[in-house]
């Protein structure tokens, strides 16, 4: 449970540090704006996130992880709510729109994290999720957002997944305890 106590404050500090504009790395990545890297937005598209969440729910149901299903659906919604609440507080703009933290990136990170919780933290899956996430971050960093917006979203999204994992573990223990007392 320790990561949210690190990830959330880092996300806030980064947001306060970049609220006045692009960093040199952000500006450099924006030079690729009209290039082929924009096609990497596929990884943060809402349809891709919906597919990841459908896979998560399917795996959770097949593995009889009943308590994970509502968390898998609620955590991305909490990610969207969090980014929409935080954006005006940080006040970082890219063009005419508030940019920090990126909602698309947050949802992608949460969807990948929930899939890892459903399948189990297999090394290959974690590395695949890291690669998938990196491609999505690059796609956002050369189009709608700055790289630092996406980094803040990774901090936020991974923190939310850790909180969901702790809630899931706690719920599972309570249900098991109750079933044991009822001798079911």
Buried (B, 14 or more C-beta within 10 A) or exposed (E): EEBBEEBBEBBBEBBEEBBEEBBEEBEEBBEBEEEEBBEBBEBBBEEBBEEBBEBBBEBBEEEEBEBBBEBBEEBBEBBBEBBEEBBEEBEBBBEEEBBBBBBBBBBBBBBBBBBBBBBEEEEEBBEBBEEBBBBBBBBBBBBBBBBBBBBBBBBBBBBBBBBBBEBBEEBBEEEEEEEEEEEE
